[in-house]
Amino acid sequence: MGARILAVDDDPKIIKIVKHCLEKEGFVVTTASDGEEALTAVRIHRPNLVLLDLMLPKINGLDVAKTLVTEEENVAVIILSAKGDELDKIVGLRLGVDDYIAKPFSPTELVLRVQAVLRRFQGGNAKAMSPMIQCGNVTIDIKTRQVTVDGHQVMLTGKEFDLLRLLASNPQQVFTRMQLLNHVWQSDFEGDENTVTVHIRRLREKIETVPSRPTYIQTVWGIGYKFDCAGST
């Protein structure tokens, strides 16, 4: 299962870069654009690591960092900020954040620093960063974006893969259709929640033995969907 990352920045361009380079490495990335939204996202998505800009609307980054450090012991924090003032770095590190990366940054440096912090924070738990998800007869290769069923590759669209990866990376977690829209489609979304229903049906047709009686992608009536790996054994 790929480690869960929450990227917090009010600059859409930065968010796009961070999301792209981390997802290429197998991480599951969610985003927030202000401090208030960030704290809500932490409670909902339970990330392993938060990439946090300092200059945020509503609640500034240092206050968010202080809250995370004092109240969320299972979350690593990296401050990601254009502010070059050494005092900001010192204050952030004294709060107990795990690292500090100044903008502009290279995507390679960002990935390496994230991986290093996760290794330290998780005590070298390699499983949390594994780019491969194996469940029953379904194998999901996060890095190559390939899915096989009984050893045979199945062809998924980009959105179908993103939807499957999100569900499979969070087994037993129930997602509403709106949450799936926000995670997978985000700013690209044009339509309604029926888009999720259509993509779920197509995924079932491609990975389920009997699509009408799904083993993996299960409907939680009145709420949404979840990925059940236990039911495949």
C-alpha positions in Angstrom: 0.0 0.0 0.0 1.4 3.4 -0.9 1.9 5.8 1.9 -0.8 8.5 2.2 0.4 12.1 1.6 -1.6 15.3 2.3 -0.2 18.3 0.3 -1.3 21.7 1.5 -0.7 24.8 -0.5 -2.8 27.6 -1.8 -0.9 27.7 -5.2 -2.6 25.3 -7.6 0.6 25.0 -9.7 2.6 23.8 -6.7 -0.2 21.3 -5.8 -0.2 20.0 -9.3 3.6 19.5 -9.4 3.7 17.9 -5.9 0.7 15.6 -6.7 2.2 14.5 -10.0 5.7 13.7 -8.8 4.6 11.8 -5.7 1.9 9.8 -7.4 4.5 8.7 -10.0 6.3 7.1 -7.0 3.3 5.2 -5.8 2.1 7.6 -3.0 -1.6 8.2 -2.5 -2.0 12.0 -2.6 -4.8 14.2 -1.3 -4.7 18.0 -1.3 -5.9 21.1 0.6 -5.7 24.8 -0.2 -6.0 26.4 3.3 -5.2 25.6 6.9 -8.8 24.9 7.9 -9.3 22.5 5.0 -5.9 20.8 5.9 -6.9 20.0 9.5 -10.3 18.6 8.3 -8.5 16.5 5.6 -6.1 15.0 8.3 -9.1 13.8 10.4 -10.8 12.3 7.3 -8.0 10.8 5.4 -5.4 10.0 8.1 -2.3 10.7 6.1 1.1 9.3 7.0 2.8 12.6 6.1 1.7 16.2 5.5 3.5 18.6 3.2 2.6 22.0 4.5 3.1 25.5 3.1 3.5 28.3 5.7 1.6 31.0 4.0 -1.9 29.7 4.1 -5.4 31.3 4.2 -7.7 30.9 7.2 -5.1 29.2 9.5 -1.4 29.8 8.8 1.0 26.9 8.3 2.8 27.2 11.6 -0.4 27.0 13.5 -1.4 24.0 11.5 2.0 22.4 12.1 1.7 23.0 15.9 -1.7 21.4 15.9 -0.5 18.3 14.0 2.6 17.9 16.1 0.7 18.1 19.4 -2.5 16.3 18.5 -1.6 13.8 15.7 1.3 11.6 16.8 1.1 9.3 13.8 1.6 12.0 11.2 4.9 13.3 9.9 5.2 16.9 8.9 7.4 18.6 6.3 7.1 22.3 5.9 7.2 23.4 2.2 7.5 27.1 1.9 8.9 29.9 -0.3 9.8 31.9 2.8 13.6 32.0 3.1 13.8 33.6 6.5 16.0 31.4 8.7 13.8 32.3 11.7 10.8 30.5 10.1 12.8 27.4 9.6 14.1 27.5 13.2 10.5 28.0 14.6 9.2 25.2 12.4 11.8 22.7 13.5 11.5 23.7 17.1 7.8 22.9 16.9 8.8 19.4 16.1 8.2 19.1 12.3 10.3 16.5 10.6 11.8 18.5 7.8 11.8 21.8 5.9 12.0 22.2 2.1 12.4 25.7 0.6 10.7 26.6 -2.7 11.7 26.4 -5.5 12.5 22.7 -5.1 13.3 19.9 -7.6 10.7 17.0 -7.8 13.6 14.6 -7.3 14.6 16.3 -4.0 11.0 16.4 -2.8 10.5 12.6 -3.4 13.8 11.7 -1.7 13.1 13.9 1.3 9.5 12.5 1.7 10.9 8.9 1.5 13.6 9.7 4.0 11.2 11.2 6.5 8.8 8.3 6.1 11.6 5.8 6.7 12.6 7.6 9.9 9.1 8.2 11.1 7.8 4.7 10.4 10.9 2.9 11.7 11.9 1.7 8.3 8.6 0.0 7.5 9.0 -0.8 3.8 5.6 -2.2 3.5 4.0 1.2 3.9 5.8 2.4 0.8 5.4 -0.6 -1.3 4.4 0.2 -5.0 2.5 -3.1 -5.3 -0.9 -4.0 -4.0 -1.8 -7.7 -4.0 -5.3 -8.8 -3.2 -6.6 -12.2 -4.2 -6.1 -12.7 -7.9 -5.8 -8.9 -8.5 -2.4 -7.2 -8.6 -2.0 -3.4 -8.8 1.4 -2.0 -9.7 1.3 1.6 -8.6 4.5 2.6 -10.3 3.8 1.2 -13.8 0.0 1.8 -13.4 -0.7 -1.8 -14.5 -3.4 -4.1 -13.2 -3.4 -7.9 -13.7 -6.2 -10.4 -12.9 -5.1 -14.1 -12.7 -1.8 -13.0 -14.2 -3.4 -11.4 -17.3 -3.2 -7.6 -17.8 -6.4 -5.7 -17.9 -6.6 -2.3 -19.6 -7.9 0.5 -17.5 -8.4 4.2 -18.3 -6.5 6.8 -16.3 -9.5 7.6 -14.1 -10.4 3.9 -13.7 -6.9 3.2 -12.4 -6.9 6.2 -10.1 -10.2 5.1 -8.6 -9.1 1.5 -8.1 -5.8 2.6 -6.6 -7.6 4.9 -4.1 -10.0 2.2 -3.0 -7.5 -0.6 -2.9 -4.9 1.6 -1.0 -7.5 2.1 1.8 -9.2 -1.3 2.3 -12.4 -1.3 4.2 -12.6 2.5 4.2 -16.0 3.6 2.9 -15.9 6.5 0.4 -19.0 8.5 -0.6 -19.4 9.3 -4.3 -18.5 12.9 -3.6 -15.3 12.0 -1.8 -14.3 9.8 -4.7 -15.1 12.7 -7.1 -12.9 15.1 -5.0 -10.0 12.6 -4.8 -9.9 11.3 -8.3 -11.4 14.0 -10.6 -10.8 17.2 -8.5 -10.6 20.2 -10.8 -11.0 18.0 -13.9 -14.5 17.1 -12.9 -17.4 18.1 -15.1 -20.6 16.3 -14.4 -22.4 14.7 -11.4 -21.9 11.8 -9.0 -23.2 9.4 -11.6 -19.7 9.6 -13.1 -18.5 7.5 -10.1 -21.2 5.0 -10.6 -20.3 4.4 -14.2 -16.6 4.0 -13.5 -17.3 1.6 -10.6 -19.4 -0.5 -13.0 -16.7 -0.6 -15.6 -14.0 -1.5 -13.0 -16.2 -4.4 -11.8 -16.5 -5.6 -15.3 -12.8 -5.7 -15.7 -11.6 -7.1 -12.3 -14.5 -9.0 -10.8 -15.1 -12.7 -11.6 -18.9 -12.0 -11.4 -19.4 -8.2 -11.8 -23.0 -8.5 -10.6 -21.8 -10.1 -7.3 -18.6 -8.1 -6.7 -16.0 -9.5 -4.3 -13.6 -6.5 -4.2 -15.5 -3.3 -5.0 -18.5 -3.4 -2.7 -21.4 -1.1 -2.4 -22.2 0.3 1.0 -25.9 1.1 0.5 -26.9 4.7 1.1 -23.2 5.8 1.6 -20.8 4.8 -1.2 -18.2 2.1 -1.9 -15.3 0.3 -0.2 -12.6 -2.2 -1.3 -12.8 -5.5 0.5 -9.6 -7.6 0.2 -10.6 -9.9 3.0 -13.6 -11.2 1.1 -11.3 -12.5 -1.7 -9.5 -15.0 0.5 
